[in-house]
Amino acid sequence: MWLKAYAKRWRNTEGYQGVAMEVAKAKLALAGRAGLTEKNRLTSDAMILLSELTKIPGPYQKDAFDLRRQQSKGGASASAADAKTFDEAVTLGNAALEGGQWDEAVTAFSRAIELSSGVRDGKRVAEAKNSLAAAKYNVAHQMYRAGKWLECASAAESLAREDSTTAAAPQAASLAMAAALNLYVGVPANDATNRQAAMARLERIAKLTEETWPGKAEADDARIYLGQAFQARGEVDKAIGVFDNVSPKSQRYSRALTLAAAIHWQRYLTQKLNPASTADKAGKEKLAAERAKAVQKANAALEGLAKQAEAGKPLAPQHVEAQFLVAQMHFEAGEHKEAVALLKPLVDSIKASKPESLDNTTVRICVIAVQAYLALGDTARAGEVGTILADAGEDVPQVNAVLVQFVGMLNLERKKADAALIKATSEGNAKGISDGRARLASTQAMIGSVLKKVINRKQYSPSGLLVVADAAGAVGFSVEARNLYNQVANQPNADRKLKTHALAQLVGLLRQEGKFDEAYNRAEELVKENPRALPPLMERARVMQAWAATDPAKFDQAMAEWIRIRNLLEPMRPKPREYYDVVFYAAECLYIQAVKTPEQAREKAIQASQWLNGAKLMNPRLSGPDAVERYKALLEKLKPLVEGKPAAPPR
């Protein structure tokens, strides 16, 4: 008795099944080389073993079906549509599920249900129905991932209605609503007929979900999807009302909080940009209240999602969305350390996944992270994040616009480093000079590293090309800068101002190479073609000033160039950024004249100081942080001359 029980247990083990499968294969192989009588005996023995294996659930069951079918028909592996028994169909269906062959799984389990009339075990039939529903759900989900919203919504809704008692049905309802929402959002606003039909579909599925599974999370999904539809058609107060009505006990409560917080936050940012909305006390209080609601709901959502998160596993998309939203709020408030603390895990997750392309959310996370790291002075981390954009971002206008923004931010960081060095030099601060040089070199190296990755991209706007070209020129990539400027200058549809700027920068590259005669002649041609355009005028003056450094006879002409531009810009309101650079160079020329002509030193120094101080009063930020420090340094040099003393010795 015990021997019989032991033998039964042994037959159900993988070890026995593996041995039996190998024995069956061996017998079939021998049969192929044996005489007729022996062949029949060996084949019969093998078929008995295979028949036994098909009845034992396990890793060899499908192979047994396949091998038995090949022997009986001489055909290929078992097809689900040709299954002869319930067990065979279920086995083929399970194998298809494991391999992710969803259509084949649907065929197999549908066949199993057809053959289930003689199956006495109702539990096994119910399992087959659940497996069929799961396979149908995955087919619909594939449609969703492919952006086939209509097909997905139809397939998932059909599953939710017809197989409502299966485990996959409520999930299918949620998937159907997600597809229906995308379908609604994708219809143009002026296509009233299709837009109304899409909304009706969403409302129909939502009603089905709420009525069929009122106590499940999918019922709250129905409310949330409807709220998002209201938001999509501009009814934001109605959408907030829907989100706020989701029960705090619901699994979807944190999701509803996140969506409501995002609406409050967007409304706050929009109102903040409108001066009229904050013109009085009531407007300011309303703005503050809007922000407070966004912050409170976003933090509550993040707290709830953090409790649901599983240690060691990637954050759910909803968790990422909430965490990024809170990070943006900290960043907007200038709380950069707090923002970085939330952004770092998101960036680390992006890096670990080694993405081949970036979605919109990932791009936005990287942009804010770059800005936050730069605000903290951590250019190395900023560069790491920017490299993600450069490496994985597609060469498309949307991504390239972000990369242009990143390059611009790095170039601003370079100006800040330059400003720190100017300040330390003017103060004679040896350590500050050393630190400033290191910081400037590090920033320039970072810009160079990023430029190598982005400079050959094609899908830039003309203005974007100029930003990249300016950065390249600033860090010594002269050949690359010249190529980019020429691209802008030669684009037939580029704005005339952008072309003029590019041509002026090409003159600047000649100046940097010491080709003053050629540079001045080209600048003259540009000025004649564009007499009121600033870039050619500015570059002509820069050429003359650089030339004067090697040929003092050119100095008076350089001075006259800057004075001419200053007088041209003086009546403008508001002043362009270039005005503050022009004032500096004109004042610097006066300072040099003051040093060279002691009898006129005080008069010229007073004039230069007045220009500089007047510009600072109009705009304390001037044209940037480097300009602020240059102004300070030059005023310090002018101070003894204004007081009637000799010029301070250079430090």
C-alpha positions in Angstrom: 0.0 0.0 0.0 2.7 2.4 1.0 4.7 1.4 -2.1 1.8 2.3 -4.3 1.3 5.7 -2.6 5.1 6.4 -2.9 5.0 5.6 -6.6 2.1 8.0 -7.1 4.0 10.8 -5.4 7.1 10.0 -7.4 5.2 10.3 -10.7 4.1 13.8 -9.7 7.6 15.1 -9.3 9.6 17.0 -11.9 12.4 14.4 -11.6 10.1 11.6 -12.7 8.6 13.7 -15.5 12.1 14.6 -16.8 13.2 11.0 -16.7 10.0 9.8 -18.4 10.3 12.4 -21.1 13.9 11.4 -21.9 13.0 7.7 -22.0 10.1 8.5 -24.4 12.4 10.4 -26.7 15.0 7.6 -26.5 12.4 5.0 -27.4 11.2 7.1 -30.4 14.8 7.6 -31.6 15.4 3.8 -31.4 12.1 3.1 -33.2 13.3 5.2 -36.1 16.2 2.7 -36.7 14.4 -0.6 -35.7 12.5 -3.1 -37.8 8.8 -3.0 -38.1 7.9 -5.2 -35.1 10.4 -3.6 -32.8 9.5 -0.1 -34.1 5.8 -0.6 -33.2 6.7 -1.9 -29.7 9.1 1.0 -29.0 6.6 3.6 -30.4 3.8 2.2 -28.3 5.9 2.3 -25.1 6.8 5.9 -25.8 3.2 7.0 -26.5 2.1 5.4 -23.2 4.7 7.5 -21.4 3.8 10.7 -23.3 0.0 10.1 -22.6 0.8 9.7 -18.9 2.8 13.0 -18.9 0.0 15.0 -20.6 -2.1 14.3 -17.6 0.4 15.6 -15.1 0.6 19.4 -14.8 4.2 20.5 -14.9 7.0 21.8 -17.1 6.9 18.7 -19.4 3.2 18.6 -20.1 3.1 20.8 -23.2 6.2 19.1 -24.6 4.5 15.8 -24.1 1.4 17.0 -26.0 3.7 18.4 -28.8 5.7 15.2 -29.1 2.6 12.9 -29.1 1.0 15.1 -31.8 4.1 14.9 -34.0 4.1 11.1 -33.7 0.4 10.7 -34.4 0.2 13.2 -37.3 3.8 13.9 -38.3 3.0 17.6 -37.9 4.5 20.5 -36.0 3.9 21.4 -32.4 0.4 21.4 -30.9 -2.0 24.1 -32.1 -4.6 25.5 -29.6 -7.4 25.4 -32.2 -6.7 21.7 -32.7 -6.8 20.7 -29.1 -8.8 17.5 -28.6 -9.3 17.6 -24.8 -9.9 20.2 -22.1 -6.6 19.3 -20.5 -4.7 19.7 -23.7 -6.3 23.1 -24.4 -5.5 24.3 -20.8 -1.9 23.1 -21.1 -1.4 25.0 -24.3 -3.1 28.1 -22.9 -0.9 28.1 -19.8 2.2 27.7 -22.0 1.1 30.6 -24.1 0.5 32.8 -21.0 3.9 32.0 -19.7 5.4 33.0 -23.1 3.4 36.2 -23.4 1.6 34.9 -26.5 -1.7 36.5 -25.6 -3.6 35.8 -28.8 -2.6 32.1 -28.7 -3.7 32.0 -25.0 -7.1 33.4 -25.9 -7.5 30.8 -28.6 -6.4 28.0 -26.3 -8.6 28.9 -23.3 -11.6 29.6 -25.6 -11.1 26.0 -26.9 -10.9 24.7 -23.3 -14.2 26.3 -22.4 -15.7 24.7 -25.5 -14.4 21.3 -24.4 -15.4 21.8 -20.7 -18.9 20.2 -20.8 -17.6 16.8 -19.5 -15.3 18.3 -16.8 -16.7 17.5 -13.4 -14.3 19.8 -11.5 -16.0 23.2 -11.6 -13.0 24.8 -10.0 -10.8 23.9 -13.0 -13.4 25.3 -15.4 -13.6 28.5 -13.4 -9.8 28.8 -13.5 -9.8 28.4 -17.3 -12.4 31.2 -17.5 -10.2 33.4 -15.4 -7.2 32.6 -17.5 -9.2 33.4 -20.7 -10.2 36.8 -19.2 -6.5 37.5 -18.2 -5.4 36.7 -21.7 -8.1 39.0 -23.2 -7.0 41.7 -20.8 -3.4 41.4 -22.0 -4.5 41.6 -25.6 -6.3 44.8 -24.8 -3.4 46.2 -22.9 -1.1 45.6 -25.9 -3.5 47.7 -27.9 -3.3 50.4 -25.2 0.5 50.4 -25.3 0.3 50.7 -29.1 -1.9 53.8 -28.8 -4.9 52.0 -30.4 -7.4 53.7 -28.1 -10.6 52.8 -29.9 -9.7 49.1 -30.3 -8.5 48.9 -26.7 -11.6 50.6 -25.3 -13.9 48.3 -27.2 -12.0 45.1 -26.3 -11.6 46.0 -22.6 -15.2 47.1 -22.3 -16.5 43.9 -23.9 -14.4 41.9 -21.4 -15.7 43.9 -18.4 -19.3 43.4 -19.5 -19.3 39.8 -20.6 -16.9 38.3 -18.1 -17.8 40.5 -15.1 -17.3 37.7 -12.6 -13.7 37.1 -13.5 -10.7 38.6 -11.6 -9.6 40.5 -14.7 -12.9 42.2 -15.3 -12.6 45.3 -13.0 -9.0 45.8 -14.3 -10.4 45.7 -17.8 -13.0 48.3 -17.0 -10.2 50.6 -15.7 -8.2 50.0 -18.8 -11.2 50.7 -21.0 -11.7 54.1 -19.2 -8.1 55.0 -19.7 -8.3 54.3 -23.4 -11.6 56.1 -23.6 -10.1 59.2 -21.9 -7.2 59.2 -24.4 -9.7 58.8 -27.2 -11.6 61.9 -25.9 -8.5 64.0 -25.4 -7.2 63.1 -28.9 -10.3 64.4 -30.6 -9.9 68.0 -31.8 -11.9 70.5 -29.8 -13.8 71.7 -33.0 -14.9 68.1 -33.8 -18.0 68.3 -31.6 -19.6 65.0 -32.9 -16.7 62.7 -32.3 -15.8 64.5 -29.1 -19.3 64.0 -27.7 -19.2 60.3 -28.8 -15.9 59.8 -27.0 -17.2 61.4 -23.8 -20.4 59.3 -24.0 -18.3 56.2 -24.2 -16.3 57.2 -21.2 -19.4 58.0 -19.2 -21.0 54.6 -20.2 -18.0 52.6 -19.1 -17.7 54.7 -15.9 -21.3 54.0 -15.1 -20.8 50.3 -15.7 -17.8 50.2 -13.4 -19.5 52.1 -10.5 -22.6 49.9 -10.7 -20.8 46.6 -11.1 -17.9 47.1 -8.6 -19.1 49.8 -6.2 -16.8 48.9 -3.4 -13.6 48.4 -5.5 -10.8 50.8 -6.3 -11.9 50.7 -10.0 -15.1 52.5 -9.0 -12.9 55.4 -7.9 -10.9 55.0 -11.1 -14.2 55.8 -12.9 -14.6 59.0 -10.9 -11.0 60.0 -11.5 -11.2 59.4 -15.3 -14.3 61.5 -15.5 -12.6 64.2 -13.5 -9.7 64.2 -15.9 -12.1 64.5 -18.8 -13.7 67.6 -17.1 -10.2 69.0 -16.7 -9.4 68.3 -20.4 -12.3 70.4 -21.5 -11.4 73.2 -19.2 -13.9 72.6 -16.4 -11.2 72.6 -13.7 -13.5 73.4 -10.7 -15.7 70.5 -11.6 -12.7 68.3 -12.0 -11.3 69.3 -8.5 -14.8 68.6 -7.1 -14.7 65.1 -8.5 -11.2 64.5 -7.1 -12.0 65.9 -3.7 -15.0 63.5 -3.4 -12.8 60.4 -3.6 -12.9 58.8 -0.1 -9.8 59.1 2.0 -10.2 55.3 2.6 -9.9 54.5 -1.1 -6.8 53.0 -2.6 -7.0 55.8 -5.2 -7.2 58.6 -2.7 -3.5 59.6 -3.1 -4.0 59.6 -6.9 -7.0 61.9 -6.6 -5.0 64.2 -4.3 -2.2 64.4 -6.8 -4.5 65.3 -9.7 -6.2 68.0 -7.6 -2.9 69.4 -6.4 -1.6 69.6 -10.0 -4.6 71.7 -11.0 -4.2 74.1 -8.1 -0.5 74.3 -8.8 -1.0 75.1 -12.5 -3.6 77.7 -11.6 -1.2 79.3 -9.1 1.6 79.5 -11.7 -0.8 81.0 -14.3 -2.1 83.6 -11.8 1.4 84.4 -10.7 2.4 85.4 -14.2 -0.5 87.8 -14.4 0.4 91.1 -12.6 -3.3 92.1 -12.6 -4.2 89.1 -10.4 -1.8 90.3 -7.6 -2.3 94.0 -7.9 -4.2 94.2 -4.6 -4.3 92.5 -1.2 -7.2 90.3 -2.2 -5.4 89.1 -5.3 -2.3 88.3 -3.3 -4.3 86.4 -0.7 -6.1 84.4 -3.4 -2.7 83.5 -5.0 -1.3 82.4 -1.6 -4.4 80.3 -0.9 -4.1 78.6 -4.3 -0.5 77.7 -3.6 -1.3 76.5 -0.1 -4.0 74.1 -1.4 -1.6 72.7 -4.0 1.2 72.2 -1.4 -1.1 70.6 1.2 -2.7 68.1 -1.2 0.6 67.2 -3.0 2.3 66.5 0.3 -0.6 64.5 1.6 -0.6 62.5 -1.6 3.1 61.8 -1.4 2.9 60.7 2.2 0.1 58.2 1.3 2.0 56.9 -1.7 5.2 56.5 0.4 3.3 54.2 2.8 2.2 52.1 -0.1 5.6 51.8 -1.8 7.5 48.5 -1.6 11.1 48.6 -0.4 13.6 47.8 -3.1 11.1 48.1 -6.0 10.8 51.0 -8.5 8.3 53.7 -7.6 4.9 53.5 -9.3 4.3 56.1 -12.0 1.7 57.8 -9.7 4.3 58.0 -6.9 6.9 59.6 -9.3 4.3 62.1 -10.4 3.5 63.2 -6.9 7.1 63.3 -5.8 8.1 65.4 -8.8 5.2 67.8 -8.1 6.3 68.4 -4.6 9.9 68.8 -5.8 8.7 71.5 -8.2 7.0 73.3 -5.4 10.2 73.3 -3.3 12.2 74.5 -6.3 9.8 77.4 -7.0 10.1 78.5 -3.4 13.9 78.5 -3.7 14.2 75.5 -1.4 16.8 73.8 -3.6 18.1 71.3 -1.1 14.7 70.0 -0.4 14.0 69.8 -4.1 17.2 67.9 -4.8 16.4 65.4 -2.0 13.2 64.5 -3.8 14.6 64.7 -7.3 17.7 62.6 -6.7 15.9 59.2 -6.3 13.9 60.0 -9.5 17.1 60.8 -11.5 18.9 57.7 -10.0 16.0 55.5 -11.2 16.2 57.1 -14.7 19.9 56.4 -14.8 19.6 52.8 -13.6 17.0 52.1 -16.3 19.4 53.2 -19.0 16.6 54.6 -21.2 17.0 54.6 -25.0 14.5 57.4 -25.3 12.9 59.9 -22.9 9.2 60.6 -22.3 7.9 64.0 -21.4 7.9 63.5 -17.6 11.5 62.2 -17.7 12.6 65.3 -19.6 10.9 67.6 -17.2 12.4 65.8 -14.2 15.9 66.2 -15.7 15.4 69.9 -16.5 14.3 70.8 -12.9 17.1 68.6 -11.5 19.7 70.4 -13.6 18.3 73.8 -12.4 18.3 72.7 -8.8 21.8 71.4 -8.8 23.1 74.5 -10.6 21.3 76.6 -7.9 23.3 74.7 -5.3 26.5 75.2 -7.2 26.8 71.5 -7.9 27.8 71.7 -11.6 29.1 68.1 -11.6 25.7 66.7 -10.7 24.0 69.1 -13.0 26.2 67.8 -15.8 25.4 64.2 -15.0 21.7 64.9 -15.4 22.2 66.9 -18.5 24.2 64.0 -20.0 21.1 61.8 -19.6 19.2 64.2 -21.8 22.1 64.4 -24.3 22.5 60.6 -24.4 19.0 59.3 -24.4 17.0 62.2 -25.8 15.9 61.8 -29.4 17.1 64.3 -32.0 13.7 66.0 -32.2 12.8 69.7 -31.6 11.1 69.1 -28.2 14.1 67.4 -26.7 16.6 69.7 -28.4 14.8 72.7 -27.0 15.4 71.4 -23.5 19.1 70.7 -24.3 19.4 74.3 -25.6 17.9 75.4 -22.3 20.5 73.2 -20.4 23.4 74.6 -22.4 22.1 78.1 -21.7 22.0 77.4 -18.0 25.5 76.0 -18.1 26.7 79.1 -19.9 25.1 81.3 -17.2 26.9 79.2 -14.6 30.1 80.0 -16.5 29.3 83.7 -16.3 28.8 83.3 -12.5 32.1 81.6 -12.2 33.7 84.3 -14.3 32.1 86.9 -12.0 33.5 85.2 -8.9 37.0 85.2 -10.4 36.7 88.9 -11.4 35.6 89.7 -7.8 38.5 87.8 -6.3 41.0 89.4 -8.6 39.8 92.9 -7.9 40.1 92.2 -4.2 43.5 90.6 -4.4 42.1 87.5 -2.8 44.6 84.7 -3.5 42.4 81.8 -2.4 39.4 83.3 -4.1 41.4 83.6 -7.3 42.5 80.0 -7.1 39.0 78.8 -6.3 37.5 81.0 -9.0 39.9 79.6 -11.6 39.1 76.0 -10.6 35.4 76.7 -10.7 35.6 78.4 -14.1 37.7 75.6 -15.5 35.3 73.0 -14.2 32.3 74.8 -15.7 34.0 75.2 -19.0 35.0 71.6 -19.1 31.4 70.6 -18.3 30.1 72.8 -21.1 32.6 71.2 -23.5 31.6 67.7 -22.4 27.9 68.5 -23.1 28.6 70.2 -26.3 30.4 67.2 -27.7 27.2 65.2 -27.2 24.7 67.8 -28.6 26.6 69.8 -31.2 25.9 67.5 -34.1 22.1 67.3 -33.6 20.1 68.5 -36.5 16.7 69.4 -35.2 17.5 72.8 -33.7 15.6 76.0 -34.2 17.8 78.9 -35.5 17.6 80.5 -32.1 18.6 77.2 -30.4 21.6 76.9 -32.8 22.7 80.4 -31.7 22.6 79.4 -28.0 24.7 76.3 -28.6 27.1 78.3 -30.9 27.6 81.1 -28.3 28.4 78.5 -25.7 30.8 76.8 -28.1 32.6 80.0 -28.8 32.8 80.9 -25.1 34.7 77.7 -24.3 37.1 77.7 -27.3 35.2 75.4 -29.7 35.9 77.9 -32.5 35.5 75.5 -35.4 32.2 74.1 -34.1 30.9 77.6 -33.3 31.8 78.9 -36.8 29.9 75.9 -38.4 26.8 76.6 -36.3 26.8 80.3 -37.0 27.1 79.6 -40.7 24.2 77.2 -40.5 22.0 80.0 -39.1 23.3 82.6 -41.6 22.6 80.3 -44.5 19.1 79.2 -43.5 16.7 80.8 -46.0 13.8 80.9 -43.6 15.7 82.2 -40.5 14.8 85.5 -39.0 16.8 88.4 -40.2 17.8 89.4 -36.7 19.1 85.9 -36.0 21.1 85.9 -39.2 22.6 89.3 -38.4 23.6 88.0 -34.9 25.2 84.9 -36.4 27.2 87.0 -38.9 28.3 89.4 -36.2 29.5 86.4 -34.1 31.5 85.1 -37.1 33.2 88.5 -37.0 33.9 88.0 -33.3 35.7 84.7 -34.0 38.0 86.5 -36.4 38.6 89.0 -33.7 39.5 86.3 -31.2 42.0 84.9 -33.8 43.7 88.4 -34.0 42.5 88.9 -37.6 41.5 92.5 -36.9 41.7 94.0 -40.4 39.5 91.3 -41.9 37.2 91.4 -38.9 36.8 95.1 -39.1 36.0 95.1 -42.8 33.3 92.4 -42.4 31.8 94.4 -39.4 31.7 97.5 -41.6 29.8 95.6 -44.3 27.3 94.3 -41.7 26.8 97.8 -40.3 26.1 99.2 -43.7 23.6 96.4 -44.4 22.0 96.7 -41.0 22.7 100.3 -39.7 20.3 100.0 -36.7 21.2 96.5 -35.7 23.1 96.2 -32.4 25.2 93.0 -33.0 27.3 94.5 -35.9 27.7 97.8 -34.1 28.8 96.0 -30.9 31.2 93.7 -32.8 32.8 96.6 -34.7 33.5 98.4 -31.5 35.0 95.2 -29.9 37.2 94.6 -32.9 38.5 98.2 -32.6 39.1 97.9 -28.9 41.0 94.6 -29.2 43.0 96.1 -32.1 43.8 99.2 -30.0 45.4 96.8 -27.4 48.1 96.0 -30.0 48.0 99.4 -31.8 47.3 102.3 -29.5 46.7 104.6 -32.5 43.3 102.8 -32.8 42.3 103.7 -29.3 40.4 107.0 -30.0 38.4 105.2 -32.7 37.5 102.4 -30.3 36.3 105.0 -27.8 34.3 106.8 -30.4 32.6 103.5 -31.4 31.4 102.8 -27.9 30.2 106.4 -27.3 28.2 106.2 -30.6 26.4 103.0 -29.5 25.8 104.4 -26.0 24.2 107.5 -27.4 22.1 105.4 -29.7 20.8 103.2 -26.8 20.4 106.0 -24.3 16.8 107.0 -25.2 15.5 103.4 -25.2 13.0 102.4 -22.5 13.5 99.8 -21.3 17.2 99.4 -21.9 18.3 96.3 -23.8 20.9 94.1 -22.1 23.6 95.2 -24.5 23.3 98.7 -23.1 25.0 97.8 -19.9 27.9 96.1 -21.7 28.3 99.2 -23.9 28.4 101.5 -20.8 31.1 99.3 -19.3 33.3 99.3 -22.4 32.8 103.1 -22.9 33.7 103.7 -19.2 36.7 101.4 -19.5 37.9 103.5 -22.5 37.5 106.6 -20.4 39.5 105.0 -17.6 42.4 104.1 -20.0 42.3 107.7 -21.3 42.4 109.0 -17.7 45.4 106.9 -16.9 47.2 108.1 -20.1 46.3 111.8 -19.6 46.8 112.8 -16.0 45.7 116.4 -16.6 42.2 115.1 -17.6 42.2 112.1 -15.3 39.7 113.3 -12.7 37.3 114.7 -15.3 37.3 111.4 -17.3 37.1 109.3 -14.1 34.1 111.2 -12.8 32.4 110.8 -16.2 33.1 107.0 -16.3 31.8 106.6 -12.7 28.6 108.5 -13.4 27.9 106.2 -16.4 28.6 103.1 -14.4 26.6 104.2 -11.3 23.7 105.4 -13.5 23.4 102.1 -15.2 23.5 100.2 -11.9 20.7 102.4 -10.6 18.5 101.5 -13.6 19.2 97.8 -13.3 21.3 96.4 -10.4 21.6 93.1 -12.3 23.0 94.7 -15.4 23.5 92.2 -18.2 24.5 89.3 -15.9 26.6 88.4 -12.8 29.9 88.8 -14.6 28.9 92.3 -15.7 28.0 93.2 -12.0 31.5 92.2 -10.9 33.2 94.0 -13.8 31.4 97.2 -12.9 32.5 96.8 -9.2 36.1 96.2 -10.2 36.2 99.2 -12.6 34.6 101.5 -10.1 37.2 100.5 -7.6 39.9 101.4 -10.1 38.2 104.8 -10.8 37.8 105.7 -7.2 41.4 107.2 -6.5 41.2 109.1 -9.8 37.9 110.6 -8.8 39.4 111.7 -5.5 42.3 113.3 -7.4 44.8 110.6 -6.5 47.0 108.6 -8.9 45.5 105.4 -10.4 45.7 102.4 -8.1 48.5 100.0 -9.1 47.2 96.9 -10.9 46.7 93.8 -8.7 
